[in-house]
Structures are given as C-alpha cells and as structure tokens.
Amino acid sequence: AVEAENQVELEEKTRLINQVLELQHTLEDLSARVDAVKEENLKLKSENQVLGQYIENLMSASSVFQTTDTKSKRK
C-alpha cells in the first residue's frame, strides 16, 4: 500500500514538473514574441515619422497648400 502511494506521488510530481517546464517554454515563446512585436513597432514608428516629414515637405513645397494657407490668413 505504501509502495503504491509512493508511485502515485511520484507520478503526480513528474506530471507537475512536466507542466511547469511546458509553461516555462510557453512563457519564453511569448516573451520572444513580445520582443519581436516591440521591435517591429519601433521600426514602424520610425517609418511613420519619415513619412510624416516627407508629407510636410511636400505640402510646404506645393503651391496648392500655400494658397490655402494665405486664404485662411486673409480672413
């Protein structure tokens, strides 16, 4: 009876250890994914800044937007 109880306890410990290891691997995978998403986000922010600056430059160089600005200033 004691031997069977020890066997059940050992199986339960093994199951829990395997579950903990699986959860650790899942956490590592999620952490890596978060890092990759953060990196991609920074890259996209940088690209957005470049595009925003480009659009601003185009607008300031365009006579269409400059005449719109002068009309609004006259009012």
Gaussian input, Z-matrix of N, CA and C with variables (Angstrom, degrees):
# hf/3-21g

backbone

0 1
 N
 C     1     B1
 C     2     B2     1     A1
 N     3     B3     2     A2     1     D1
 C     4     B4     3     A3     2     D2
 C     5     B5     4     A4     3     D3
 N     6     B6     5     A5     4     D4
 C     7     B7     6     A6     5     D5
 C     8     B8     7     A7     6     D6
 N     9     B9     8     A8     7     D7
 C    10    B10     9     A9     8     D8
 C    11    B11    10    A10     9     D9
 N    12    B12    11    A11    10    D10
 C    13    B13    12    A12    11    D11
 C    14    B14    13    A13    12    D12
 N    15    B15    14    A14    13    D13
 C    16    B16    15    A15    14    D14
 C    17    B17    16    A16    15    D15
 N    18    B18    17    A17    16    D16
 C    19    B19    18    A18    17    D17
 C    20    B20    19    A19    18    D18
 N    21    B21    20    A20    19    D19
 C    22    B22    21    A21    20    D20
 C    23    B23    22    A22    21    D21
 N    24    B24    23    A23    22    D22
 C    25    B25    24    A24    23    D23
 C    26    B26    25    A25    24    D24
 N    27    B27    26    A26    25    D25
 C    28    B28    27    A27    26    D26
 C    29    B29    28    A28    27    D27
 N    30    B30    29    A29    28    D28
 C    31    B31    30    A30    29    D29
 C    32    B32    31    A31    30    D30
 N    33    B33    32    A32    31    D31
 C    34    B34    33    A33    32    D32
 C    35    B35    34    A34    33    D33
 N    36    B36    35    A35    34    D34
 C    37    B37    36    A36    35    D35
 C    38    B38    37    A37    36    D36
 N    39    B39    38    A38    37    D37
 C    40    B40    39    A39    38    D38
 C    41    B41    40    A40    39    D39
 N    42    B42    41    A41    40    D40
 C    43    B43    42    A42    41    D41
 C    44    B44    43    A43    42    D42
 N    45    B45    44    A44    43    D43
 C    46    B46    45    A45    44    D44
 C    47    B47    46    A46    45    D45
 N    48    B48    47    A47    46    D46
 C    49    B49    48    A48    47    D47
 C    50    B50    49    A49    48    D48
 N    51    B51    50    A50    49    D49
 C    52    B52    51    A51    50    D50
 C    53    B53    52    A52    51    D51
 N    54    B54    53    A53    52    D52
 C    55    B55    54    A54    53    D53
 C    56    B56    55    A55    54    D54
 N    57    B57    56    A56    55    D55
 C    58    B58    57    A57    56    D56
 C    59    B59    58    A58    57    D57
 N    60    B60    59    A59    58    D58
 C    61    B61    60    A60    59    D59
 C    62    B62    61    A61    60    D60
 N    63    B63    62    A62    61    D61
 C    64    B64    63    A63    62    D62
 C    65    B65    64    A64    63    D63
 N    66    B66    65    A65    64    D64
 C    67    B67    66    A66    65    D65
 C    68    B68    67    A67    66    D66
 N    69    B69    68    A68    67    D67
 C    70    B70    69    A69    68    D68
 C    71    B71    70    A70    69    D69
 N    72    B72    71    A71    70    D70
 C    73    B73    72    A72    71    D71
 C    74    B74    73    A73    72    D72
 N    75    B75    74    A74    73    D73
 C    76    B76    75    A75    74    D74
 C    77    B77    76    A76    75    D75
 N    78    B78    77    A77    76    D76
 C    79    B79    78    A78    77    D77
 C    80    B80    79    A79    78    D78
 N    81    B81    80    A80    79    D79
 C    82    B82    81    A81    80    D80
 C    83    B83    82    A82    81    D81
 N    84    B84    83    A83    82    D82
 C    85    B85    84    A84    83    D83
 C    86    B86    85    A85    84    D84
 N    87    B87    86    A86    85    D85
 C    88    B88    87    A87    86    D86
 C    89    B89    88    A88    87    D87
 N    90    B90    89    A89    88    D88
 C    91    B91    90    A90    89    D89
 C    92    B92    91    A91    90    D90
 N    93    B93    92    A92    91    D91
 C    94    B94    93    A93    92    D92
 C    95    B95    94    A94    93    D93
 N    96    B96    95    A95    94    D94
 C    97    B97    96    A96    95    D95
 C    98    B98    97    A97    96    D96
 N    99    B99    98    A98    97    D97
 C   100   B100    99    A99    98    D98
 C   101   B101   100   A100    99    D99
 N   102   B102   101   A101   100   D100
 C   103   B103   102   A102   101   D101
 C   104   B104   103   A103   102   D102
 N   105   B105   104   A104   103   D103
 C   106   B106   105   A105   104   D104
 C   107   B107   106   A106   105   D105
 N   108   B108   107   A107   106   D106
 C   109   B109   108   A108   107   D107
 C   110   B110   109   A109   108   D108
 N   111   B111   110   A110   109   D109
 C   112   B112   111   A111   110   D110
 C   113   B113   112   A112   111   D111
 N   114   B114   113   A113   112   D112
 C   115   B115   114   A114   113   D113
 C   116   B116   115   A115   114   D114
 N   117   B117   116   A116   115   D115
 C   118   B118   117   A117   116   D116
 C   119   B119   118   A118   117   D117
 N   120   B120   119   A119   118   D118
 C   121   B121   120   A120   119   D119
 C   122   B122   121   A121   120   D120
 N   123   B123   122   A122   121   D121
 C   124   B124   123   A123   122   D122
 C   125   B125   124   A124   123   D123
 N   126   B126   125   A125   124   D124
 C   127   B127   126   A126   125   D125
 C   128   B128   127   A127   126   D126
 N   129   B129   128   A128   127   D127
 C   130   B130   129   A129   128   D128
 C   131   B131   130   A130   129   D129
 N   132   B132   131   A131   130   D130
 C   133   B133   132   A132   131   D131
 C   134   B134   133   A133   132   D132
 N   135   B135   134   A134   133   D133
 C   136   B136   135   A135   134   D134
 C   137   B137   136   A136   135   D135
 N   138   B138   137   A137   136   D136
 C   139   B139   138   A138   137   D137
 C   140   B140   139   A139   138   D138
 N   141   B141   140   A140   139   D139
 C   142   B142   141   A141   140   D140
 C   143   B143   142   A142   141   D141
 N   144   B144   143   A143   142   D142
 C   145   B145   144   A144   143   D143
 C   146   B146   145   A145   144   D144
 N   147   B147   146   A146   145   D145
 C   148   B148   147   A147   146   D146
 C   149   B149   148   A148   147   D147
 N   150   B150   149   A149   148   D148
 C   151   B151   150   A150   149   D149
 C   152   B152   151   A151   150   D150
 N   153   B153   152   A152   151   D151
 C   154   B154   153   A153   152   D152
 C   155   B155   154   A154   153   D153
 N   156   B156   155   A155   154   D154
 C   157   B157   156   A156   155   D155
 C   158   B158   157   A157   156   D156
 N   159   B159   158   A158   157   D157
 C   160   B160   159   A159   158   D158
 C   161   B161   160   A160   159   D159
 N   162   B162   161   A161   160   D160
 C   163   B163   162   A162   161   D161
 C   164   B164   163   A163   162   D162
 N   165   B165   164   A164   163   D163
 C   166   B166   165   A165   164   D164
 C   167   B167   166   A166   165   D165
 N   168   B168   167   A167   166   D166
 C   169   B169   168   A168   167   D167
 C   170   B170   169   A169   168   D168
 N   171   B171   170   A170   169   D169
 C   172   B172   171   A171   170   D170
 C   173   B173   172   A172   171   D171
 N   174   B174   173   A173   172   D172
 C   175   B175   174   A174   173   D173
 C   176   B176   175   A175   174   D174
 N   177   B177   176   A176   175   D175
 C   178   B178   177   A177   176   D176
 C   179   B179   178   A178   177   D177
 N   180   B180   179   A179   178   D178
 C   181   B181   180   A180   179   D179
 C   182   B182   181   A181   180   D180
 N   183   B183   182   A182   181   D181
 C   184   B184   183   A183   182   D182
 C   185   B185   184   A184   183   D183
 N   186   B186   185   A185   184   D184
 C   187   B187   186   A186   185   D185
 C   188   B188   187   A187   186   D186
 N   189   B189   188   A188   187   D187
 C   190   B190   189   A189   188   D188
 C   191   B191   190   A190   189   D189
 N   192   B192   191   A191   190   D190
 C   193   B193   192   A192   191   D191
 C   194   B194   193   A193   192   D192
 N   195   B195   194   A194   193   D193
 C   196   B196   195   A195   194   D194
 C   197   B197   196   A196   195   D195
 N   198   B198   197   A197   196   D196
 C   199   B199   198   A198   197   D197
 C   200   B200   199   A199   198   D198
 N   201   B201   200   A200   199   D199
 C   202   B202   201   A201   200   D200
 C   203   B203   202   A202   201   D201
 N   204   B204   203   A203   202   D202
 C   205   B205   204   A204   203   D203
 C   206   B206   205   A205   204   D204
 N   207   B207   206   A206   205   D205
 C   208   B208   207   A207   206   D206
 C   209   B209   208   A208   207   D207
 N   210   B210   209   A209   208   D208
 C   211   B211   210   A210   209   D209
 C   212   B212   211   A211   210   D210
 N   213   B213   212   A212   211   D211
 C   214   B214   213   A213   212   D212
 C   215   B215   214   A214   213   D213
 N   216   B216   215   A215   214   D214
 C   217   B217   216   A216   215   D215
 C   218   B218   217   A217   216   D216
 N   219   B219   218   A218   217   D217
 C   220   B220   219   A219   218   D218
 C   221   B221   220   A220   219   D219
 N   222   B222   221   A221   220   D220
 C   223   B223   222   A222   221   D221
 C   224   B224   223   A223   222   D222

   B1=1.4641
   B2=1.5308
   B3=1.3285
   B4=1.4682
   B5=1.5294
   B6=1.3319
   B7=1.4747
   B8=1.5312
   B9=1.3146
   B10=1.4599
   B11=1.5358
   B12=1.3220
   B13=1.4652
   B14=1.5283
   B15=1.3254
   B16=1.4650
   B17=1.5335
   B18=1.3167
   B19=1.4606
   B20=1.5405
   B21=1.3283
   B22=1.4716
   B23=1.5279
   B24=1.3368
   B25=1.4615
   B26=1.5299
   B27=1.3150
   B28=1.4574
   B29=1.5351
   B30=1.3219
   B31=1.4603
   B32=1.5309
   B33=1.3196
   B34=1.4594
   B35=1.5328
   B36=1.3336
   B37=1.4722
   B38=1.5227
   B39=1.3094
   B40=1.4626
   B41=1.5228
   B42=1.3270
   B43=1.4577
   B44=1.5300
   B45=1.3287
   B46=1.4592
   B47=1.5311
   B48=1.3175
   B49=1.4689
   B50=1.5242
   B51=1.3227
   B52=1.4647
   B53=1.5291
   B54=1.3155
   B55=1.4650
   B56=1.5289
   B57=1.3365
   B58=1.4651
   B59=1.5266
   B60=1.3247
   B61=1.4591
   B62=1.5316
   B63=1.3135
   B64=1.4656
   B65=1.5265
   B66=1.3334
   B67=1.4606
   B68=1.5284
   B69=1.3345
   B70=1.4604
   B71=1.5329
   B72=1.3307
   B73=1.4665
   B74=1.5331
   B75=1.3253
   B76=1.4616
   B77=1.5289
   B78=1.3294
   B79=1.4621
   B80=1.5250
   B81=1.3269
   B82=1.4700
   B83=1.5172
   B84=1.3335
   B85=1.4666
   B86=1.5298
   B87=1.3336
   B88=1.4638
   B89=1.5270
   B90=1.3194
   B91=1.4667
   B92=1.5224
   B93=1.3290
   B94=1.4631
   B95=1.5269
   B96=1.3169
   B97=1.4681
   B98=1.5278
   B99=1.3304
   B100=1.4706
   B101=1.5252
   B102=1.3302
   B103=1.4607
   B104=1.5286
   B105=1.3278
   B106=1.4652
   B107=1.5336
   B108=1.3278
   B109=1.4673
   B110=1.5302
   B111=1.3299
   B112=1.4678
   B113=1.5238
   B114=1.3200
   B115=1.4588
   B116=1.5403
   B117=1.3153
   B118=1.4651
   B119=1.5304
   B120=1.3218
   B121=1.4557
   B122=1.5274
   B123=1.3184
   B124=1.4624
   B125=1.5257
   B126=1.3260
   B127=1.4561
   B128=1.5305
   B129=1.3262
   B130=1.4668
   B131=1.5294
   B132=1.3309
   B133=1.4640
   B134=1.5226
   B135=1.3190
   B136=1.4579
   B137=1.5224
   B138=1.3316
   B139=1.4718
   B140=1.5242
   B141=1.3232
   B142=1.4699
   B143=1.5294
   B144=1.3257
   B145=1.4598
   B146=1.5296
   B147=1.3342
   B148=1.4634
   B149=1.5281
   B150=1.3244
   B151=1.4629
   B152=1.5243
   B153=1.3091
   B154=1.4671
   B155=1.5144
   B156=1.3244
   B157=1.4657
   B158=1.5285
   B159=1.3261
   B160=1.4622
   B161=1.5362
   B162=1.3356
   B163=1.4730
   B164=1.5289
   B165=1.3166
   B166=1.4702
   B167=1.5210
   B168=1.3273
   B169=1.4642
   B170=1.5236
   B171=1.3325
   B172=1.4664
   B173=1.5257
   B174=1.3231
   B175=1.4650
   B176=1.5264
   B177=1.3147
   B178=1.4733
   B179=1.5259
   B180=1.3316
   B181=1.4626
   B182=1.5204
   B183=1.3094
   B184=1.4629
   B185=1.5222
   B186=1.3335
   B187=1.4654
   B188=1.5320
   B189=1.3118
   B190=1.4666
   B191=1.5243
   B192=1.3279
   B193=1.4689
   B194=1.5235
   B195=1.3168
   B196=1.4692
   B197=1.5279
   B198=1.3450
   B199=1.4647
   B200=1.5221
   B201=1.3178
   B202=1.4664
   B203=1.5217
   B204=1.3243
   B205=1.4557
   B206=1.5324
   B207=1.3352
   B208=1.4690
   B209=1.5182
   B210=1.3298
   B211=1.4652
   B212=1.5197
   B213=1.3368
   B214=1.4584
   B215=1.5215
   B216=1.3465
   B217=1.4650
   B218=1.5298
   B219=1.3238
   B220=1.4632
   B221=1.5319
   B222=1.3066
   B223=1.4632
   B224=1.5065
   A1=110.02
   A2=116.00
   A3=120.17
   A4=109.87
   A5=115.86
   A6=120.89
   A7=110.83
   A8=117.13
   A9=121.73
   A10=110.50
   A11=116.07
   A12=120.80
   A13=110.58
   A14=116.22
   A15=121.01
   A16=110.57
   A17=117.05
   A18=121.91
   A19=110.72
   A20=116.06
   A21=120.80
   A22=109.80
   A23=116.20
   A24=120.72
   A25=110.91
   A26=116.48
   A27=121.44
   A28=110.99
   A29=116.71
   A30=120.57
   A31=111.36
   A32=116.16
   A33=121.05
   A34=110.59
   A35=117.11
   A36=120.93
   A37=110.29
   A38=117.18
   A39=121.49
   A40=110.52
   A41=115.96
   A42=120.29
   A43=110.93
   A44=117.02
   A45=121.16
   A46=111.52
   A47=116.80
   A48=120.96
   A49=109.90
   A50=116.46
   A51=120.14
   A52=111.32
   A53=115.89
   A54=120.20
   A55=110.81
   A56=116.60
   A57=121.18
   A58=110.01
   A59=117.51
   A60=121.07
   A61=111.04
   A62=116.24
   A63=121.00
   A64=110.60
   A65=116.43
   A66=120.51
   A67=111.45
   A68=117.08
   A69=120.53
   A70=110.66
   A71=116.23
   A72=120.17
   A73=110.40
   A74=116.19
   A75=120.16
   A76=110.20
   A77=116.56
   A78=121.05
   A79=110.74
   A80=117.54
   A81=120.92
   A82=110.65
   A83=116.61
   A84=121.09
   A85=110.80
   A86=116.50
   A87=120.51
   A88=111.47
   A89=117.00
   A90=120.70
   A91=110.83
   A92=116.07
   A93=120.15
   A94=110.20
   A95=116.74
   A96=120.91
   A97=110.60
   A98=116.87
   A99=121.28
   A100=109.75
   A101=117.14
   A102=121.02
   A103=110.74
   A104=116.96
   A105=121.08
   A106=110.54
   A107=116.78
   A108=120.54
   A109=110.20
   A110=117.64
   A111=120.89
   A112=110.46
   A113=116.16
   A114=121.01
   A115=110.71
   A116=116.17
   A117=120.98
   A118=110.40
   A119=116.88
   A120=122.06
   A121=111.13
   A122=117.15
   A123=120.96
   A124=110.89
   A125=115.92
   A126=120.58
   A127=110.37
   A128=116.01
   A129=120.26
   A130=111.45
   A131=117.55
   A132=120.49
   A133=110.40
   A134=115.36
   A135=120.48
   A136=110.99
   A137=116.05
   A138=120.00
   A139=111.20
   A140=117.24
   A141=121.19
   A142=111.21
   A143=116.50
   A144=119.99
   A145=110.59
   A146=116.29
   A147=120.55
   A148=109.87
   A149=116.63
   A150=120.22
   A151=111.72
   A152=117.06
   A153=121.01
   A154=111.02
   A155=116.65
   A156=121.03
   A157=110.04
   A158=116.30
   A159=121.65
   A160=110.60
   A161=115.74
   A162=120.27
   A163=110.57
   A164=116.74
   A165=120.18
   A166=110.84
   A167=116.75
   A168=121.04
   A169=110.88
   A170=115.98
   A171=119.29
   A172=110.82
   A173=116.39
   A174=120.48
   A175=110.53
   A176=117.66
   A177=119.57
   A178=110.86
   A179=117.30
   A180=120.50
   A181=112.18
   A182=118.27
   A183=121.79
   A184=110.95
   A185=115.92
   A186=119.91
   A187=110.94
   A188=117.94
   A189=121.18
   A190=110.15
   A191=116.57
   A192=119.36
   A193=111.28
   A194=116.69
   A195=119.06
   A196=110.66
   A197=117.14
   A198=118.17
   A199=110.64
   A200=117.13
   A201=119.92
   A202=109.84
   A203=116.20
   A204=120.61
   A205=111.12
   A206=117.62
   A207=119.98
   A208=111.17
   A209=117.38
   A210=119.21
   A211=111.57
   A212=115.59
   A213=118.44
   A214=110.68
   A215=117.44
   A216=120.06
   A217=111.49
   A218=117.93
   A219=121.69
   A220=112.14
   A221=116.86
   A222=120.95
   A223=113.21
   D1=-42.04
   D2=179.59
   D3=-67.29
   D4=-38.59
   D5=179.00
   D6=-62.85
   D7=-43.68
   D8=179.55
   D9=-65.31
   D10=-38.69
   D11=178.72
   D12=-65.25
   D13=-41.82
   D14=177.38
   D15=-63.09
   D16=-39.08
   D17=179.67
   D18=-64.36
   D19=-43.34
   D20=178.70
   D21=-63.78
   D22=-42.95
   D23=179.85
   D24=-63.78
   D25=-41.07
   D26=178.53
   D27=-64.18
   D28=-41.84
   D29=177.91
   D30=-63.97
   D31=-40.54
   D32=178.57
   D33=-64.39
   D34=-43.22
   D35=177.55
   D36=-62.17
   D37=-43.18
   D38=179.58
   D39=-62.59
   D40=-43.09
   D41=178.68
   D42=-62.13
   D43=-43.75
   D44=179.87
   D45=-65.55
   D46=-40.84
   D47=178.34
   D48=-62.00
   D49=-44.53
   D50=178.66
   D51=-63.06
   D52=-38.79
   D53=178.64
   D54=-65.28
   D55=-42.53
   D56=178.46
   D57=-62.64
   D58=-43.78
   D59=179.67
   D60=-62.92
   D61=-41.23
   D62=178.53
   D63=-63.15
   D64=-42.51
   D65=178.39
   D66=-65.92
   D67=-36.40
   D68=177.25
   D69=-63.46
   D70=-42.63
   D71=178.68
   D72=-64.75
   D73=-40.31
   D74=178.12
   D75=-62.26
   D76=-43.01
   D77=178.78
   D78=-63.22
   D79=-42.23
   D80=177.63
   D81=-60.96
   D82=-43.30
   D83=179.18
   D84=-62.87
   D85=-44.02
   D86=179.72
   D87=-65.44
   D88=-39.86
   D89=178.43
   D90=-63.27
   D91=-41.96
   D92=177.97
   D93=-63.41
   D94=-39.93
   D95=179.74
   D96=-65.85
   D97=-42.01
   D98=178.10
   D99=-60.78
   D100=-44.03
   D101=178.90
   D102=-61.36
   D103=-42.40
   D104=179.78
   D105=-64.44
   D106=-40.78
   D107=179.84
   D108=-67.56
   D109=-40.19
   D110=177.41
   D111=-60.68
   D112=-43.79
   D113=179.93
   D114=-63.07
   D115=-44.79
   D116=178.32
   D117=-62.64
   D118=-40.46
   D119=178.88
   D120=-61.17
   D121=-44.02
   D122=178.46
   D123=-62.96
   D124=-40.04
   D125=179.16
   D126=-63.48
   D127=-44.38
   D128=-179.74
   D129=-66.61
   D130=-38.32
   D131=176.95
   D132=-60.35
   D133=-43.94
   D134=179.38
   D135=-62.45
   D136=-44.51
   D137=177.38
   D138=-61.60
   D139=-40.31
   D140=178.74
   D141=-62.50
   D142=-39.74
   D143=178.15
   D144=-63.15
   D145=-43.83
   D146=179.18
   D147=-62.28
   D148=-45.82
   D149=179.37
   D150=-64.08
   D151=-40.62
   D152=178.04
   D153=-61.32
   D154=-43.37
   D155=178.59
   D156=-64.59
   D157=-40.96
   D158=178.85
   D159=-61.18
   D160=-45.05
   D161=179.12
   D162=-63.85
   D163=-42.81
   D164=177.76
   D165=-59.62
   D166=-43.44
   D167=179.32
   D168=-63.24
   D169=-42.62
   D170=178.45
   D171=-62.73
   D172=-43.50
   D173=-178.63
   D174=-64.81
   D175=-40.98
   D176=-178.63
   D177=-71.05
   D178=-27.11
   D179=179.32
   D180=-84.62
   D181=-15.01
   D182=-175.61
   D183=-86.45
   D184=132.66
   D185=178.86
   D186=-69.42
   D187=-26.98
   D188=179.57
   D189=-60.65
   D190=-46.69
   D191=-178.28
   D192=-74.80
   D193=-30.47
   D194=179.23
   D195=-68.49
   D196=-39.88
   D197=178.12
   D198=-67.60
   D199=-33.52
   D200=176.84
   D201=-63.17
   D202=-40.82
   D203=179.55
   D204=-63.85
   D205=-43.91
   D206=-178.52
   D207=-67.59
   D208=-36.46
   D209=177.06
   D210=-61.68
   D211=-42.22
   D212=-178.46
   D213=-69.69
   D214=-28.66
   D215=178.67
   D216=-73.70
   D217=-30.09
   D218=-179.25
   D219=-67.35
   D220=-30.03
   D221=-174.66
   D222=-65.96

